[in-house]
Amino acid sequence: MRKVMFVIFAFSFCHILTCKSESGITNLDKMFVFGSFFASNSVSVKPETGAVIQAPTMSLTIPLGALDEETVITYSETSLPEPSGSVVPIQVAYKFGPEHLQFNKPVQMKICYDGRPEFLKGKREDSLQIQHYDPKTNKYISYGGDVDLVNHCVTTSIYHFSNYILTAQNLVLGNNPPTIGGATFFPGRLIEGLPATVRTTITDWDASAIVTARFYYRTQGSGSIFKSIVMLPDENDGTNQFYQAKIPATDIVAQGLEYYIEVYDSLNARVTRPATAPTAFDTVNGDIRDAVTPIRFQTTITRMTAGFSRDLTVQVKGNSSATYYPVPAETMTFAGGKGVTSRPNWLSARYTAQVIGGSYIQASYGNLNLSMPINVYPGIMVRMLILYNSAELPNPFEVTAGSTTALDAVGYDSFNNFIFVHPTFASEGVIGTFGDPFSDFGKFTALYYPTDRTGTISVSLGGFTSTYNILVKGFGVLCQYDVGRFDSTCIFN
């Protein structure tokens, strides 16, 4: 019996720790490189502050206003799925919860990786992307990403929770046709009589350029000729990979749509998604609008302090689902001249109170109108926080030795409305320095140490002070990525 148990243990040890998967990376490598083996964690996030969640190979920045209510966010590393077509999963995959959670603002995801050729499986590093993977359909939807070739990280924006995978692309010599990432719809379930925005990533891998991108669609089951609309680049997207189009309300019916996307590059390479379109096509379901509350803001507010702001996102709901889906408001008004509106991003609206008195916060989407009564009061700031990408810092906040991080500060009134402020930044513990308070406001440069250092950073303004712990991750000595052997002092990136 002892021999049998030993054999099983030996096999299991090989299978769990050292045997290679299709991704070409062993699970033992994952333990050494990533610092944990399928670690699982949870963080409670408040909507008024957001949060920065940091893990060894992943960080997630949920900005203030992205959530409807306080939510427990879960995340764990998962096994890599199989490759599909030209898409090759590589190194890391994460599952986030609550599953299908919708965000009212873009949430920034960063996944870091080992840049050594053997861990990239011979793929071009600049072909790395973050993709949503649906295990039920085995389909990938690319969210693109800005590839940092120095720190070996990919950063992109996501809008809902599911499985997210780091992937590489199979490329050939010569001109590679563009890659179409797949469609994401706002609202996530189409609602009859309401317009819809469709977004996709389109990536050109070579020196050519995207000449045209079109979205073809028709009513599900109709068998009619496909209509088409032009997809234009999202000018607010820093990666230059996102394209979008607006489907007219008159073409949205409860049956949903059949659709495909077609792209040409400047060298006349044509590609469609699905690859055999229009013979094959994808589908998105539809619904009729909810009979009771088809439109709302993600939260209800009744009071604001003059000078303070609140970011709100319009949400719409169908009749057959309990989910409210975020959509970009078509009009935004702070009625009666009591305030002004702006867009902090393409999806949400910012309402800033200016004049004391009663008013209404208003918005519209399609033929639906929304109006929320609001009272504007005189008042003062009651607390202050430090932000990174519009989310409160974690405690501690991790930065890499020698790196520069842009921070900001925000004050809150008694009603959880916010105002961006210009306090004095300071650090303690010989961990780094802040730049000029005007030209480099909030920029913290960590000192270059081989080992980890701890300290604090703080902001002060008018008697208010807020302090956060900082962990500066040392750059390591004889790092395994430099000399090819494991060293416990080596950090991931």
QUIZISUL-V499150 format. One record per pair of residues at least 12 apart in sequence whose ideal C-beta (glycine too) atoms are under 7 Angstrom apart, sorted by the first residue. I is the first residue (numbers start at 1). J is the second residue. Records with the same first field share a line. If there is no record, write none. Layout:
BEGIN
I=J ; J
END
This chain:
BEGIN
21=80
22=82 ; 83
23=80 ; 89 ; 90 ; 91
24=121
25=91 ; 119
32=486
33=114 ; 492
34=56 ; 57 ; 92 ; 492
35=56 ; 492
36=56
38=76 ; 77 ; 78
39=76 ; 77
40=76
41=75
42=72 ; 73 ; 74
43=73
44=70 ; 72
45=62 ; 67 ; 70 ; 71 ; 73
46=70
47=65 ; 67 ; 68 ; 69 ; 70 ; 299
48=64 ; 416
49=64 ; 385 ; 392
50=62 ; 63 ; 64 ; 66 ; 390 ; 391 ; 392
51=391 ; 392 ; 394
52=388 ; 391 ; 393 ; 394 ; 397
53=73 ; 75 ; 394
54=394 ; 398
55=75
56=492
57=92 ; 111 ; 112 ; 492
58=94 ; 110 ; 111
59=110
60=107 ; 109
61=107 ; 108 ; 388 ; 389 ; 391
62=107 ; 391
63=105 ; 389 ; 390 ; 391
64=311 ; 390 ; 391 ; 418
65=104 ; 105 ; 311 ; 348
66=103 ; 104 ; 105 ; 107
68=298 ; 299
71=98 ; 101
74=96 ; 97
75=94 ; 96
76=95
77=92 ; 93 ; 94
78=93 ; 94 ; 95 ; 163
79=93
80=93 ; 165
81=133 ; 135 ; 165
84=138 ; 140
86=169 ; 170 ; 179
87=131 ; 140 ; 167 ; 169
88=121 ; 123 ; 167 ; 168 ; 170
89=165 ; 167
90=120 ; 121 ; 166 ; 167 ; 168
91=113 ; 114 ; 119 ; 166
92=111 ; 113 ; 166
93=163 ; 165
94=164
95=163
96=161 ; 162 ; 164
97=161
98=161
99=161 ; 162
100=160 ; 161 ; 162
101=160 ; 161
102=160 ; 188 ; 323 ; 325 ; 326
103=159 ; 160
104=298 ; 313 ; 326 ; 347 ; 348
105=313 ; 345 ; 347 ; 348
106=157 ; 159 ; 345 ; 347
107=157 ; 158
108=155 ; 157 ; 389
109=130 ; 156 ; 158 ; 164
110=153 ; 154 ; 155
111=130 ; 153 ; 154 ; 166
112=152 ; 153 ; 492 ; 493
113=128 ; 152 ; 166
114=481
115=152
116=481
120=168
121=168
123=168 ; 169
124=171
125=147 ; 149
126=147 ; 149
127=168 ; 169 ; 171 ; 205
128=145 ; 147 ; 154 ; 166 ; 167 ; 168
129=142 ; 144 ; 145 ; 154 ; 167
130=143 ; 145 ; 154 ; 156 ; 164 ; 166
131=143 ; 164 ; 165 ; 167
132=162 ; 163 ; 164
133=163 ; 165
135=163
140=167 ; 182
141=181 ; 182 ; 184
142=181 ; 182 ; 201
143=156 ; 157 ; 158 ; 181 ; 201
144=156 ; 181 ; 201 ; 203 ; 239 ; 241 ; 242
145=239
146=238 ; 239
151=493
152=493
153=493
154=166
159=184
169=205
171=205
175=206 ; 208 ; 267 ; 269
176=205 ; 206
177=265 ; 269 ; 271
178=202 ; 203 ; 204 ; 210 ; 263 ; 265 ; 271
179=203
180=200 ; 202 ; 261 ; 263 ; 271 ; 273
181=200 ; 201
182=200 ; 273
183=198 ; 200 ; 259 ; 261 ; 282
184=199 ; 200
185=198 ; 284
186=325 ; 326 ; 327 ; 328
187=316 ; 325 ; 327
188=325
189=285 ; 287 ; 318 ; 321 ; 325
190=252 ; 256 ; 257 ; 284 ; 285 ; 286 ; 287
191=252 ; 287 ; 289 ; 316 ; 318
192=252 ; 253 ; 254 ; 286 ; 287 ; 288 ; 289
193=249 ; 252 ; 289 ; 366 ; 367
194=249 ; 252 ; 289 ; 316 ; 365 ; 366
195=246 ; 247 ; 248 ; 249 ; 252 ; 366
196=247 ; 252
197=244 ; 246 ; 328
198=215 ; 244 ; 245 ; 247
199=242 ; 244
200=231 ; 243 ; 261
201=241 ; 242
202=241 ; 243 ; 263
203=241
204=265
208=265 ; 266 ; 267
209=265 ; 266
210=263 ; 265
211=264 ; 265 ; 266
212=264
213=231 ; 243 ; 261 ; 263
214=228 ; 229 ; 230 ; 231 ; 262
215=228 ; 229 ; 231 ; 245 ; 259 ; 261
216=228 ; 259 ; 260 ; 262 ; 278
217=247 ; 257 ; 258 ; 259
218=257 ; 258
219=253 ; 255 ; 257
220=255 ; 256 ; 257 ; 258 ; 283
221=255
226=278
227=251
229=245 ; 247
230=245
231=243 ; 244 ; 245
232=244 ; 245
234=346
236=345 ; 346
249=366
252=286
253=286
254=286 ; 287 ; 288
255=286
256=283 ; 284 ; 285 ; 286
257=283 ; 284
258=281 ; 283
259=281 ; 282 ; 284
260=272 ; 273 ; 274 ; 277 ; 278 ; 281 ; 282
261=273
287=318 ; 319 ; 320 ; 321
288=318 ; 319
289=318 ; 319
290=317 ; 318 ; 319
291=319
293=317
294=316 ; 317 ; 368
295=314 ; 316 ; 365 ; 368 ; 370
296=315 ; 324 ; 370
297=312 ; 314 ; 370 ; 372
298=312 ; 313 ; 315
300=372
301=374 ; 415
302=373 ; 374 ; 375
303=375 ; 377 ; 415
304=353 ; 374 ; 376 ; 415 ; 417
305=353 ; 377 ; 379 ; 413 ; 415 ; 417
306=353 ; 354 ; 355 ; 356 ; 376 ; 378
307=353 ; 419
308=353 ; 413 ; 417 ; 418 ; 419
309=350 ; 351 ; 352 ; 417 ; 418 ; 419
310=351 ; 417
311=344 ; 348 ; 350
312=348 ; 349 ; 351
313=326 ; 347 ; 348 ; 349
314=327 ; 329 ; 363 ; 365 ; 370
315=327
316=365 ; 368
326=347
327=365
328=346 ; 347
329=349 ; 363 ; 364 ; 365
330=364 ; 365
331=363 ; 364
332=349 ; 363
333=362
334=351 ; 359 ; 361
335=359 ; 360 ; 362
336=359
337=355
338=353 ; 354 ; 355 ; 357 ; 359 ; 376
339=351 ; 352 ; 353 ; 354 ; 359
340=352 ; 354
349=363
353=376
355=376
356=376 ; 377 ; 378
357=376
358=375
359=374 ; 376
360=372 ; 373 ; 374
361=374
379=413 ; 414
381=411 ; 412 ; 413 ; 419 ; 464
382=412 ; 413 ; 414
383=411 ; 412
384=409 ; 411 ; 421 ; 423 ; 459 ; 461 ; 464 ; 466
385=409 ; 410 ; 466
386=407 ; 409 ; 457 ; 459 ; 466 ; 468
387=407 ; 408 ; 409 ; 410
388=405 ; 407
393=468
395=468 ; 469
396=469 ; 470 ; 471
397=468 ; 470
398=471 ; 473
399=446 ; 470 ; 472
400=446 ; 473 ; 493
401=446 ; 447 ; 448 ; 449 ; 472 ; 473 ; 474 ; 475
402=446 ; 448 ; 475
403=446
404=443 ; 444 ; 445
405=444
406=442 ; 443
407=442 ; 444
408=420 ; 442
409=421 ; 423 ; 459
421=461
422=441
423=459 ; 460 ; 461
424=437 ; 459 ; 460 ; 461
425=442 ; 457 ; 459
426=457 ; 458
427=444 ; 455 ; 456 ; 457
428=455 ; 456
429=453 ; 454 ; 455 ; 456
430=447 ; 455
431=446 ; 447 ; 453 ; 455 ; 470 ; 472
432=444 ; 445 ; 446 ; 447 ; 472
433=445
444=457
446=472
447=472
448=475
449=472 ; 474
450=474 ; 475 ; 476 ; 477
451=474 ; 489
452=471 ; 472 ; 473 ; 474
453=472
454=469 ; 470 ; 471
455=470
456=468 ; 469 ; 470
457=470
473=491
474=489 ; 491
475=491
476=489 ; 490 ; 491
477=489
END
